[in-house]
Amino acid sequence: MIRMGMIGCGSMAASHATTFRPLDGRMRFTAFADIELERAEAQAKHASGAIAVADYHDVLDHVDAVVIALPHDLHYPVGAECLRAGKHVLMEKPLALNRAQCHALVEMDRSPDPVLMVGYVMRHEPLWTELGEAIRTKRFGEVFHVSIWTEQYTDDSRGKWLGQAARLGGGQLFSHGCHYIDLLLHWLGEPVSGTHVGTNLCTPWMEREGTSNVSLKFASGATAYHFGTWGARGSRLRYSVHAHTEQGMLELDFADGTLTLYRDRSGSDLPALQALAGPGETVESANRVVIARRSGAATKPVVAQMAAFLDCIEQRKTPEISAAQSMRSLEVIWRLYEAEEAGVVADLRGV
Ligand SMILES: NC(=O)c1ccc[n+]([C@@H]2O[C@H](COP(=O)([O-])OP(=O)(O)OC[C@H]3O[C@@H](n4cnc5c(N)ncnc54)[C@H](O)[C@@H]3O)[C@@H](O)[C@H]2O)c1
C-alpha cells in the first residue's frame, strides 16, 4: 500500500481524497500540506488518519510518494527536495517554470527509483484518447489538419499567481495550452515550424497573454491550430477539436461528450457511414455519424492518471510522460514565445 502525500491543496486538490476511492487497495492519503493550513485540513478530513501540515517538509516522513500541485515557481524547489528524499513524484504540469529549472529536474530524474511523472491529465481522458488513436493510426486515412479550441473565463484568478508571469512561467499558452501542444505532438509527430500570437486584451488579470493563437506545421505535412482563451464571456465551442482526414472531419465536442465523423462527399472509395457508427449509434443524418460517446462508467481521468503513476511505482516502470518527454511541448512553447517577440516564424525542428 503506497502512502501518498498531497503538496498544495488548492483547486487541483479539491475533493481528491474522495475521488481516489477506486484506488483504495493500492494507495492511501497519509499527509496533506498547504501553506494555508485550513486547506490541508479540509482534505485530511476525508482520509482517515492523515495529517495536515502547513510546511511541506513535514509530510516527508509520512509518505512514499507525493502529488505536487503548487504554483509553477515552486515545482522545481519542492520537486527537487522530494526527489532527494527518495519520494516518488507526480508533478502537476508543467514540469517547472523555465528551461533551467526543467533541465535541473531532468538531470535529477532517476525513474523508476524514485518515479518522476508529469501529470498531463488530458492524456487520460477517454474521448480525447480515442480521437488521438484515430489520428495516430490513420483510422480514417491521412490527417492533414487538427484544430483545438479551449474557451474558459478565469477572472477569479485576479491578483493571484495565475496572472503573474514570473510565477506562472508565461501566459495562458504556457499554463493551459501546454496540454494541447503536448497532445498535438503526441498525435501528429515531429513539428517543424510554427507561430504564436497572443494578447491580454480583455484579460487584464493576465500579465502575459490571456488569449493565444498557435499555428504549427509537422514533418508529415499536417498543420495544426490551437486557440485558447481565459477571457471567454460566452462560448459555443468550449473544448472542441476538429481533425480533417481523407475520409471526413472528426469532431470532438467535449461538452456534449461525443466524437462525430462528418462527411459531405460520397464515393465508392469511402466506407459507408453505417459501418463507422459507434456501439449503439445509428446514422440519423446522411452526412454525419457518432463514432463514440462519453460513458458514465469510464474511469475519471485524474484516477486513470494516478493509476498510471502507481503502475510505475509498483512495476518499476518509467512513466510515459517523463520529465524529459514533458519538456518537448514546453520547448515548443518557449520557441514560439521567442519567435513571437522577434517577429519571425519559429524553427521547431529537433525538439
Ligand atoms: N491538470 C489540470 O487539468 C490542472 C488544472 C488546474 C491546475 N493544474 C496545475 O495544478 C497546479 C496547482 O494549480 P491550482 O489551480 O490547484 O492552484 P491553486 O492556487 O488553486 O493551489 C495552489 C495551492 O498551493 C498552496 N501553496 C502555495 N505556496 C505553498 C507552499 N510554499 N507550501 C505549501 N503550499 C503552498 C496554496 O496555498 C494553494 O492552496 C499547477 O501546476 C497547475 O498548472 C492542473
The ligand as a Gaussian input file, in Angstrom:
#p B3LYP/6-31G(d) Opt

LIG

0 1
 N       -4.166000      19.052000     -14.793000
 C       -5.061000      20.024000     -14.806000
 O       -6.057000      19.957000     -15.523000
 C       -4.829000      21.197000     -13.935000
 C       -5.872000      22.072000     -13.667000
 C       -5.605000      23.137000     -12.813000
 C       -4.322000      23.274000     -12.300000
 N       -3.348000      22.394000     -12.607000
 C       -1.988000      22.517000     -12.074000
 O       -2.002000      22.215000     -10.685000
 C       -1.045000      23.054000     -10.020000
 C       -1.761000      23.844000      -8.964000
 O       -2.764000      24.635000      -9.560000
 P       -4.077000      25.075000      -8.777000
 O       -5.010000      25.602000      -9.791000
 O       -4.514000      23.982000      -7.864000
 O       -3.507000      26.306000      -7.940000
 P       -4.105000      26.918000      -6.574000
 O       -3.564000      28.291000      -6.461000
 O       -5.582000      26.707000      -6.523000
 O       -3.456000      25.970000      -5.475000
 C       -2.100000      26.050000      -5.113000
 C       -2.028000      25.760000      -3.612000
 O       -0.647000      25.774000      -3.224000
 C       -0.590000      26.362000      -1.930000
 N        0.771000      26.833000      -1.683000
 C        1.382000      27.935000      -2.157000
 N        2.646000      28.007000      -1.696000
 C        2.832000      26.921000      -0.914000
 C        3.934000      26.428000      -0.168000
 N        5.110000      27.058000      -0.133000
 N        3.775000      25.271000       0.531000
 C        2.590000      24.620000       0.507000
 N        1.511000      25.052000      -0.174000
 C        1.643000      26.179000      -0.877000
 C       -1.615000      27.482000      -1.989000
 O       -1.999000      27.913000      -0.698000
 C       -2.749000      26.815000      -2.761000
 O       -3.686000      26.200000      -1.915000
 C       -0.388000      23.860000     -11.116000
 O        0.740000      23.175000     -11.568000
 C       -1.428000      23.905000     -12.211000
 O       -0.891000      24.145000     -13.508000
 C       -3.595000      21.353000     -13.378000

